[in-house]
C-alpha cells in the first residue's frame, strides 16, 4: 500500500504535468512558437538546453508509466 507521502508526490506530479502542458500550449499561436520569436539568442540556447534535458526525463518517465500500465493489464487479464 502506498504511503501518504508517496501519494502526495504523485498528486503533485499530476498537477505539474497539467501545468507544463498548459504552459507549452500557451507558447504557440497559429502554429508559430511565440517564445522563439521573442527571446534573445543567448536565452534561447539556455532554454533549448533545459528543454532537451526535460525531454529526456519525460521520455524516461513515459516509458516507466507505460510499463506500469502494461503490467497491470497483464495481471488483470491473467
Gaussian input, Z-matrix of N, CA and C with variables (Angstrom, degrees):
# hf/3-21g

backbone

0 1
 N
 C     1     B1
 C     2     B2     1     A1
 N     3     B3     2     A2     1     D1
 C     4     B4     3     A3     2     D2
 C     5     B5     4     A4     3     D3
 N     6     B6     5     A5     4     D4
 C     7     B7     6     A6     5     D5
 C     8     B8     7     A7     6     D6
 N     9     B9     8     A8     7     D7
 C    10    B10     9     A9     8     D8
 C    11    B11    10    A10     9     D9
 N    12    B12    11    A11    10    D10
 C    13    B13    12    A12    11    D11
 C    14    B14    13    A13    12    D12
 N    15    B15    14    A14    13    D13
 C    16    B16    15    A15    14    D14
 C    17    B17    16    A16    15    D15
 N    18    B18    17    A17    16    D16
 C    19    B19    18    A18    17    D17
 C    20    B20    19    A19    18    D18
 N    21    B21    20    A20    19    D19
 C    22    B22    21    A21    20    D20
 C    23    B23    22    A22    21    D21
 N    24    B24    23    A23    22    D22
 C    25    B25    24    A24    23    D23
 C    26    B26    25    A25    24    D24
 N    27    B27    26    A26    25    D25
 C    28    B28    27    A27    26    D26
 C    29    B29    28    A28    27    D27
 N    30    B30    29    A29    28    D28
 C    31    B31    30    A30    29    D29
 C    32    B32    31    A31    30    D30
 N    33    B33    32    A32    31    D31
 C    34    B34    33    A33    32    D32
 C    35    B35    34    A34    33    D33
 N    36    B36    35    A35    34    D34
 C    37    B37    36    A36    35    D35
 C    38    B38    37    A37    36    D36
 N    39    B39    38    A38    37    D37
 C    40    B40    39    A39    38    D38
 C    41    B41    40    A40    39    D39
 N    42    B42    41    A41    40    D40
 C    43    B43    42    A42    41    D41
 C    44    B44    43    A43    42    D42
 N    45    B45    44    A44    43    D43
 C    46    B46    45    A45    44    D44
 C    47    B47    46    A46    45    D45
 N    48    B48    47    A47    46    D46
 C    49    B49    48    A48    47    D47
 C    50    B50    49    A49    48    D48
 N    51    B51    50    A50    49    D49
 C    52    B52    51    A51    50    D50
 C    53    B53    52    A52    51    D51
 N    54    B54    53    A53    52    D52
 C    55    B55    54    A54    53    D53
 C    56    B56    55    A55    54    D54
 N    57    B57    56    A56    55    D55
 C    58    B58    57    A57    56    D56
 C    59    B59    58    A58    57    D57
 N    60    B60    59    A59    58    D58
 C    61    B61    60    A60    59    D59
 C    62    B62    61    A61    60    D60
 N    63    B63    62    A62    61    D61
 C    64    B64    63    A63    62    D62
 C    65    B65    64    A64    63    D63
 N    66    B66    65    A65    64    D64
 C    67    B67    66    A66    65    D65
 C    68    B68    67    A67    66    D66
 N    69    B69    68    A68    67    D67
 C    70    B70    69    A69    68    D68
 C    71    B71    70    A70    69    D69
 N    72    B72    71    A71    70    D70
 C    73    B73    72    A72    71    D71
 C    74    B74    73    A73    72    D72
 N    75    B75    74    A74    73    D73
 C    76    B76    75    A75    74    D74
 C    77    B77    76    A76    75    D75
 N    78    B78    77    A77    76    D76
 C    79    B79    78    A78    77    D77
 C    80    B80    79    A79    78    D78
 N    81    B81    80    A80    79    D79
 C    82    B82    81    A81    80    D80
 C    83    B83    82    A82    81    D81
 N    84    B84    83    A83    82    D82
 C    85    B85    84    A84    83    D83
 C    86    B86    85    A85    84    D84
 N    87    B87    86    A86    85    D85
 C    88    B88    87    A87    86    D86
 C    89    B89    88    A88    87    D87
 N    90    B90    89    A89    88    D88
 C    91    B91    90    A90    89    D89
 C    92    B92    91    A91    90    D90
 N    93    B93    92    A92    91    D91
 C    94    B94    93    A93    92    D92
 C    95    B95    94    A94    93    D93
 N    96    B96    95    A95    94    D94
 C    97    B97    96    A96    95    D95
 C    98    B98    97    A97    96    D96
 N    99    B99    98    A98    97    D97
 C   100   B100    99    A99    98    D98
 C   101   B101   100   A100    99    D99
 N   102   B102   101   A101   100   D100
 C   103   B103   102   A102   101   D101
 C   104   B104   103   A103   102   D102
 N   105   B105   104   A104   103   D103
 C   106   B106   105   A105   104   D104
 C   107   B107   106   A106   105   D105
 N   108   B108   107   A107   106   D106
 C   109   B109   108   A108   107   D107
 C   110   B110   109   A109   108   D108
 N   111   B111   110   A110   109   D109
 C   112   B112   111   A111   110   D110
 C   113   B113   112   A112   111   D111
 N   114   B114   113   A113   112   D112
 C   115   B115   114   A114   113   D113
 C   116   B116   115   A115   114   D114
 N   117   B117   116   A116   115   D115
 C   118   B118   117   A117   116   D116
 C   119   B119   118   A118   117   D117
 N   120   B120   119   A119   118   D118
 C   121   B121   120   A120   119   D119
 C   122   B122   121   A121   120   D120
 N   123   B123   122   A122   121   D121
 C   124   B124   123   A123   122   D122
 C   125   B125   124   A124   123   D123
 N   126   B126   125   A125   124   D124
 C   127   B127   126   A126   125   D125
 C   128   B128   127   A127   126   D126
 N   129   B129   128   A128   127   D127
 C   130   B130   129   A129   128   D128
 C   131   B131   130   A130   129   D129
 N   132   B132   131   A131   130   D130
 C   133   B133   132   A132   131   D131
 C   134   B134   133   A133   132   D132
 N   135   B135   134   A134   133   D133
 C   136   B136   135   A135   134   D134
 C   137   B137   136   A136   135   D135
 N   138   B138   137   A137   136   D136
 C   139   B139   138   A138   137   D137
 C   140   B140   139   A139   138   D138
 N   141   B141   140   A140   139   D139
 C   142   B142   141   A141   140   D140
 C   143   B143   142   A142   141   D141
 N   144   B144   143   A143   142   D142
 C   145   B145   144   A144   143   D143
 C   146   B146   145   A145   144   D144
 N   147   B147   146   A146   145   D145
 C   148   B148   147   A147   146   D146
 C   149   B149   148   A148   147   D147
 N   150   B150   149   A149   148   D148
 C   151   B151   150   A150   149   D149
 C   152   B152   151   A151   150   D150
 N   153   B153   152   A152   151   D151
 C   154   B154   153   A153   152   D152
 C   155   B155   154   A154   153   D153
 N   156   B156   155   A155   154   D154
 C   157   B157   156   A156   155   D155
 C   158   B158   157   A157   156   D156
 N   159   B159   158   A158   157   D157
 C   160   B160   159   A159   158   D158
 C   161   B161   160   A160   159   D159
 N   162   B162   161   A161   160   D160
 C   163   B163   162   A162   161   D161
 C   164   B164   163   A163   162   D162
 N   165   B165   164   A164   163   D163
 C   166   B166   165   A165   164   D164
 C   167   B167   166   A166   165   D165
 N   168   B168   167   A167   166   D166
 C   169   B169   168   A168   167   D167
 C   170   B170   169   A169   168   D168
 N   171   B171   170   A170   169   D169
 C   172   B172   171   A171   170   D170
 C   173   B173   172   A172   171   D171
 N   174   B174   173   A173   172   D172
 C   175   B175   174   A174   173   D173
 C   176   B176   175   A175   174   D174
 N   177   B177   176   A176   175   D175
 C   178   B178   177   A177   176   D176
 C   179   B179   178   A178   177   D177
 N   180   B180   179   A179   178   D178
 C   181   B181   180   A180   179   D179
 C   182   B182   181   A181   180   D180
 N   183   B183   182   A182   181   D181
 C   184   B184   183   A183   182   D182
 C   185   B185   184   A184   183   D183
 N   186   B186   185   A185   184   D184
 C   187   B187   186   A186   185   D185
 C   188   B188   187   A187   186   D186
 N   189   B189   188   A188   187   D187
 C   190   B190   189   A189   188   D188
 C   191   B191   190   A190   189   D189
 N   192   B192   191   A191   190   D190
 C   193   B193   192   A192   191   D191
 C   194   B194   193   A193   192   D192
 N   195   B195   194   A194   193   D193
 C   196   B196   195   A195   194   D194
 C   197   B197   196   A196   195   D195
 N   198   B198   197   A197   196   D196
 C   199   B199   198   A198   197   D197
 C   200   B200   199   A199   198   D198
 N   201   B201   200   A200   199   D199
 C   202   B202   201   A201   200   D200
 C   203   B203   202   A202   201   D201
 N   204   B204   203   A203   202   D202
 C   205   B205   204   A204   203   D203
 C   206   B206   205   A205   204   D204
 N   207   B207   206   A206   205   D205
 C   208   B208   207   A207   206   D206
 C   209   B209   208   A208   207   D207
 N   210   B210   209   A209   208   D208
 C   211   B211   210   A210   209   D209
 C   212   B212   211   A211   210   D210
 N   213   B213   212   A212   211   D211
 C   214   B214   213   A213   212   D212
 C   215   B215   214   A214   213   D213
 N   216   B216   215   A215   214   D214
 C   217   B217   216   A216   215   D215
 C   218   B218   217   A217   216   D216
 N   219   B219   218   A218   217   D217
 C   220   B220   219   A219   218   D218
 C   221   B221   220   A220   219   D219
 N   222   B222   221   A221   220   D220
 C   223   B223   222   A222   221   D221
 C   224   B224   223   A223   222   D222
 N   225   B225   224   A224   223   D223
 C   226   B226   225   A225   224   D224
 C   227   B227   226   A226   225   D225
 N   228   B228   227   A227   226   D226
 C   229   B229   228   A228   227   D227
 C   230   B230   229   A229   228   D228
 N   231   B231   230   A230   229   D229
 C   232   B232   231   A231   230   D230
 C   233   B233   232   A232   231   D231

   B1=1.4614
   B2=1.5316
   B3=1.3291
   B4=1.4675
   B5=1.5254
   B6=1.3206
   B7=1.4613
   B8=1.5220
   B9=1.3357
   B10=1.4624
   B11=1.5248
   B12=1.3256
   B13=1.4635
   B14=1.5345
   B15=1.3323
   B16=1.4663
   B17=1.5229
   B18=1.3233
   B19=1.4677
   B20=1.5269
   B21=1.3253
   B22=1.4588
   B23=1.5319
   B24=1.3199
   B25=1.4625
   B26=1.5264
   B27=1.3219
   B28=1.4661
   B29=1.5309
   B30=1.3185
   B31=1.4788
   B32=1.5312
   B33=1.3109
   B34=1.4636
   B35=1.5243
   B36=1.3217
   B37=1.4626
   B38=1.5266
   B39=1.3239
   B40=1.4621
   B41=1.5271
   B42=1.3305
   B43=1.4639
   B44=1.5260
   B45=1.3190
   B46=1.4657
   B47=1.5254
   B48=1.3171
   B49=1.4678
   B50=1.5319
   B51=1.3175
   B52=1.4682
   B53=1.5253
   B54=1.3268
   B55=1.4637
   B56=1.5280
   B57=1.3167
   B58=1.4657
   B59=1.5187
   B60=1.3110
   B61=1.4568
   B62=1.5290
   B63=1.3177
   B64=1.4640
   B65=1.5228
   B66=1.3305
   B67=1.4538
   B68=1.5301
   B69=1.3103
   B70=1.4616
   B71=1.5228
   B72=1.3143
   B73=1.4668
   B74=1.5274
   B75=1.3172
   B76=1.4711
   B77=1.5313
   B78=1.3096
   B79=1.4626
   B80=1.5167
   B81=1.3290
   B82=1.4691
   B83=1.5096
   B84=1.3370
   B85=1.4570
   B86=1.5213
   B87=1.3234
   B88=1.4689
   B89=1.5301
   B90=1.3171
   B91=1.4640
   B92=1.5279
   B93=1.3216
   B94=1.4633
   B95=1.5240
   B96=1.3241
   B97=1.4635
   B98=1.5230
   B99=1.3147
   B100=1.4564
   B101=1.5289
   B102=1.3101
   B103=1.4634
   B104=1.5249
   B105=1.3185
   B106=1.4590
   B107=1.5168
   B108=1.3023
   B109=1.4616
   B110=1.5315
   B111=1.3375
   B112=1.4625
   B113=1.5277
   B114=1.3026
   B115=1.4632
   B116=1.5308
   B117=1.3353
   B118=1.4660
   B119=1.5337
   B120=1.3290
   B121=1.4701
   B122=1.5319
   B123=1.3352
   B124=1.4722
   B125=1.5229
   B126=1.2852
   B127=1.4707
   B128=1.5304
   B129=1.3191
   B130=1.4609
   B131=1.5273
   B132=1.3258
   B133=1.4674
   B134=1.5227
   B135=1.3190
   B136=1.4639
   B137=1.5327
   B138=1.3206
   B139=1.4641
   B140=1.5296
   B141=1.3269
   B142=1.4644
   B143=1.5228
   B144=1.3335
   B145=1.4711
   B146=1.5300
   B147=1.3249
   B148=1.4628
   B149=1.5280
   B150=1.3314
   B151=1.4629
   B152=1.5247
   B153=1.3342
   B154=1.4665
   B155=1.5239
   B156=1.3307
   B157=1.4658
   B158=1.5303
   B159=1.3245
   B160=1.4670
   B161=1.5233
   B162=1.3205
   B163=1.4703
   B164=1.5257
   B165=1.3158
   B166=1.4606
   B167=1.5311
   B168=1.3317
   B169=1.4652
   B170=1.5250
   B171=1.3219
   B172=1.4642
   B173=1.5254
   B174=1.3259
   B175=1.4712
   B176=1.5215
   B177=1.3254
   B178=1.4660
   B179=1.5326
   B180=1.3236
   B181=1.4607
   B182=1.5241
   B183=1.3122
   B184=1.4647
   B185=1.5302
   B186=1.3390
   B187=1.4740
   B188=1.5213
   B189=1.3291
   B190=1.4674
   B191=1.5267
   B192=1.3212
   B193=1.4595
   B194=1.5299
   B195=1.3243
   B196=1.4729
   B197=1.5302
   B198=1.3322
   B199=1.4652
   B200=1.5237
   B201=1.3274
   B202=1.4645
   B203=1.5268
   B204=1.3196
   B205=1.4635
   B206=1.5251
   B207=1.3260
   B208=1.4669
   B209=1.5285
   B210=1.3279
   B211=1.4722
   B212=1.5230
   B213=1.3156
   B214=1.4659
   B215=1.5145
   B216=1.3296
   B217=1.4550
   B218=1.5251
   B219=1.3231
   B220=1.4704
   B221=1.5126
   B222=1.3263
   B223=1.4631
   B224=1.5202
   B225=1.3169
   B226=1.4596
   B227=1.5173
   B228=1.3370
   B229=1.4539
   B230=1.5330
   B231=1.3162
   B232=1.4676
   B233=1.4379
   A1=108.71
   A2=117.54
   A3=120.15
   A4=111.86
   A5=114.78
   A6=120.42
   A7=109.04
   A8=115.95
   A9=120.96
   A10=111.08
   A11=117.67
   A12=120.78
   A13=110.64
   A14=116.72
   A15=120.83
   A16=110.71
   A17=117.02
   A18=121.13
   A19=110.73
   A20=116.80
   A21=120.79
   A22=110.17
   A23=117.04
   A24=120.91
   A25=110.01
   A26=116.79
   A27=120.82
   A28=110.24
   A29=116.84
   A30=119.91
   A31=110.81
   A32=115.83
   A33=120.00
   A34=110.97
   A35=116.61
   A36=120.29
   A37=110.44
   A38=117.10
   A39=119.81
   A40=110.54
   A41=116.64
   A42=121.17
   A43=109.87
   A44=117.35
   A45=121.49
   A46=111.58
   A47=117.42
   A48=120.91
   A49=109.40
   A50=116.99
   A51=120.53
   A52=111.08
   A53=117.18
   A54=120.86
   A55=110.87
   A56=117.12
   A57=121.25
   A58=110.28
   A59=116.79
   A60=120.83
   A61=110.73
   A62=116.79
   A63=121.12
   A64=111.00
   A65=116.56
   A66=121.00
   A67=110.81
   A68=116.70
   A69=120.62
   A70=110.02
   A71=117.02
   A72=120.73
   A73=110.85
   A74=118.08
   A75=121.47
   A76=111.70
   A77=117.84
   A78=121.59
   A79=113.71
   A80=116.71
   A81=121.78
   A82=110.47
   A83=115.97
   A84=121.41
   A85=106.95
   A86=115.43
   A87=121.15
   A88=111.75
   A89=115.65
   A90=123.46
   A91=113.82
   A92=117.65
   A93=121.60
   A94=108.57
   A95=116.00
   A96=120.85
   A97=108.35
   A98=115.64
   A99=121.65
   A100=111.09
   A101=116.53
   A102=121.23
   A103=110.77
   A104=117.56
   A105=121.15
   A106=112.35
   A107=116.79
   A108=119.03
   A109=113.25
   A110=116.79
   A111=118.70
   A112=114.64
   A113=118.63
   A114=120.95
   A115=109.57
   A116=115.81
   A117=119.36
   A118=109.41
   A119=117.40
   A120=120.21
   A121=113.19
   A122=117.68
   A123=120.00
   A124=111.33
   A125=116.08
   A126=120.98
   A127=110.25
   A128=117.41
   A129=121.13
   A130=110.83
   A131=117.28
   A132=120.52
   A133=110.55
   A134=116.32
   A135=120.92
   A136=111.13
   A137=116.33
   A138=120.60
   A139=111.16
   A140=116.62
   A141=120.66
   A142=110.55
   A143=117.28
   A144=120.80
   A145=111.30
   A146=116.38
   A147=119.88
   A148=110.58
   A149=116.36
   A150=119.73
   A151=111.48
   A152=117.36
   A153=120.65
   A154=110.65
   A155=117.39
   A156=120.79
   A157=110.59
   A158=116.35
   A159=120.52
   A160=110.02
   A161=116.04
   A162=120.77
   A163=111.22
   A164=116.84
   A165=121.42
   A166=110.69
   A167=115.85
   A168=119.91
   A169=111.21
   A170=117.01
   A171=120.93
   A172=110.57
   A173=117.45
   A174=120.22
   A175=110.23
   A176=116.89
   A177=120.46
   A178=110.19
   A179=116.57
   A180=120.12
   A181=110.66
   A182=117.11
   A183=120.95
   A184=110.64
   A185=116.60
   A186=119.40
   A187=111.24
   A188=116.93
   A189=120.76
   A190=111.22
   A191=117.10
   A192=120.54
   A193=111.60
   A194=116.21
   A195=119.34
   A196=110.72
   A197=117.25
   A198=120.87
   A199=111.17
   A200=116.43
   A201=120.82
   A202=109.85
   A203=115.61
   A204=120.08
   A205=111.22
   A206=116.68
   A207=120.75
   A208=110.78
   A209=116.84
   A210=119.98
   A211=110.91
   A212=116.82
   A213=120.19
   A214=111.14
   A215=116.78
   A216=120.74
   A217=111.39
   A218=116.54
   A219=120.47
   A220=109.92
   A221=117.21
   A222=121.58
   A223=110.71
   A224=117.00
   A225=120.94
   A226=111.36
   A227=117.56
   A228=121.47
   A229=110.85
   A230=116.27
   A231=121.02
   A232=112.68
   D1=130.22
   D2=179.66
   D3=-65.30
   D4=145.60
   D5=177.35
   D6=-80.91
   D7=157.15
   D8=-178.83
   D9=-57.88
   D10=-38.45
   D11=179.51
   D12=-62.64
   D13=-40.55
   D14=178.41
   D15=-66.16
   D16=-41.26
   D17=177.98
   D18=-63.35
   D19=-37.53
   D20=178.06
   D21=-63.94
   D22=-38.52
   D23=177.94
   D24=-63.97
   D25=-42.48
   D26=179.43
   D27=-64.29
   D28=-44.52
   D29=178.31
   D30=-61.02
   D31=-42.46
   D32=179.12
   D33=-64.02
   D34=-41.76
   D35=179.80
   D36=-64.25
   D37=-42.44
   D38=178.33
   D39=-59.36
   D40=-42.36
   D41=179.15
   D42=-63.75
   D43=-43.90
   D44=-179.33
   D45=-64.22
   D46=-39.03
   D47=178.55
   D48=-61.08
   D49=-43.38
   D50=177.70
   D51=-63.64
   D52=-42.22
   D53=179.30
   D54=-63.25
   D55=-43.96
   D56=-179.86
   D57=-64.89
   D58=-41.25
   D59=178.35
   D60=-59.53
   D61=-44.33
   D62=178.25
   D63=-65.17
   D64=-42.48
   D65=-178.83
   D66=-61.75
   D67=-43.67
   D68=179.84
   D69=-64.90
   D70=-42.59
   D71=179.67
   D72=-61.78
   D73=-36.15
   D74=-179.35
   D75=-71.25
   D76=-17.47
   D77=-179.57
   D78=-78.64
   D79=-0.31
   D80=-177.82
   D81=-122.77
   D82=143.82
   D83=173.76
   D84=-147.69
   D85=122.94
   D86=-178.72
   D87=52.31
   D88=46.20
   D89=179.87
   D90=62.48
   D91=17.87
   D92=176.47
   D93=-111.22
   D94=133.46
   D95=176.89
   D96=-77.03
   D97=101.84
   D98=-177.53
   D99=-58.00
   D100=-42.36
   D101=-177.86
   D102=-60.49
   D103=-45.27
   D104=-177.31
   D105=-62.00
   D106=-31.42
   D107=-177.63
   D108=-87.06
   D109=-5.21
   D110=-175.05
   D111=-126.64
   D112=3.55
   D113=-177.72
   D114=-106.32
   D115=150.53
   D116=179.21
   D117=-68.00
   D118=152.56
   D119=-179.18
   D120=-57.15
   D121=-39.78
   D122=178.75
   D123=-64.04
   D124=-44.53
   D125=179.22
   D126=-68.00
   D127=-32.60
   D128=179.36
   D129=-62.12
   D130=-42.53
   D131=179.02
   D132=-64.06
   D133=-44.37
   D134=178.77
   D135=-60.56
   D136=-45.78
   D137=179.47
   D138=-64.93
   D139=-40.80
   D140=179.32
   D141=-63.05
   D142=-41.00
   D143=178.36
   D144=-63.73
   D145=-42.63
   D146=178.64
   D147=-64.77
   D148=-41.66
   D149=178.28
   D150=-63.10
   D151=-37.45
   D152=177.85
   D153=-62.96
   D154=-41.68
   D155=178.25
   D156=-66.31
   D157=-41.16
   D158=177.75
   D159=-63.68
   D160=-41.87
   D161=179.96
   D162=-58.56
   D163=-42.92
   D164=178.92
   D165=-63.22
   D166=-46.03
   D167=-179.69
   D168=-65.18
   D169=-40.25
   D170=179.81
   D171=-66.51
   D172=-40.43
   D173=178.51
   D174=-61.49
   D175=-40.79
   D176=178.81
   D177=-65.63
   D178=-44.65
   D179=179.15
   D180=-63.61
   D181=-40.20
   D182=178.45
   D183=-59.73
   D184=-46.51
   D185=178.75
   D186=-59.05
   D187=-43.60
   D188=-179.97
   D189=-63.05
   D190=-43.42
   D191=179.49
   D192=-65.37
   D193=-39.64
   D194=177.74
   D195=-66.13
   D196=-36.72
   D197=176.58
   D198=-63.07
   D199=-43.25
   D200=178.51
   D201=-61.03
   D202=-44.16
   D203=179.73
   D204=-62.95
   D205=-44.85
   D206=-179.45
   D207=-64.34
   D208=-41.21
   D209=179.24
   D210=-64.43
   D211=-38.22
   D212=178.75
   D213=-64.80
   D214=-39.37
   D215=178.57
   D216=-65.63
   D217=-37.17
   D218=178.20
   D219=-65.51
   D220=-44.04
   D221=179.40
   D222=-63.17
   D223=-41.81
   D224=-179.03
   D225=-68.71
   D226=-33.33
   D227=-179.31
   D228=-77.29
   D229=-27.17
   D230=-175.34
   D231=-81.48

